[in-house]
């Protein structure tokens, strides 16, 4: 099973977080499985890749102070990570780039990867 995770510390902005969710939905190969203010789960729709390569994206956010939110990103699938550049890693990199570009110019700290 492939799993890639990362944490970010960003400026507290619920409106910006909603825009981030909308940007992720624009990837168009994912559908919403679960959406709450503190959790957002997307699953890849079957048809383009094998079932073991279907990716699940989980975003968790929690308010750590009145001015900051911690965003936890988890991207996973059932594919064995036999190659460094596997499908799960490609999706993780794309989502990491979306988050980084979305919060560019505002307090964005990558905590771990």
HELIX and SHEET records of a PDB file:
HELIX    1   1 UNK A   14  UNK A   25  1                                  12    
HELIX    2   2 UNK A   51  UNK A   53  5                                   3    
HELIX    3   3 UNK A   87  UNK A  102  1                                  16    
SHEET    1   A 6 UNK A  30  UNK A  35  0                                        
SHEET    2   A 6 UNK A  39  UNK A  44 -1                                        
SHEET    3   A 6 UNK A  56  UNK A  65 -1                                        
SHEET    4   A 6 UNK A  68  UNK A  77 -1                                        
SHEET    5   A 6 UNK A   2  UNK A  11 -1                                        
SHEET    6   A 6 UNK A 108  UNK A 112 -1                                        
END                                                                             
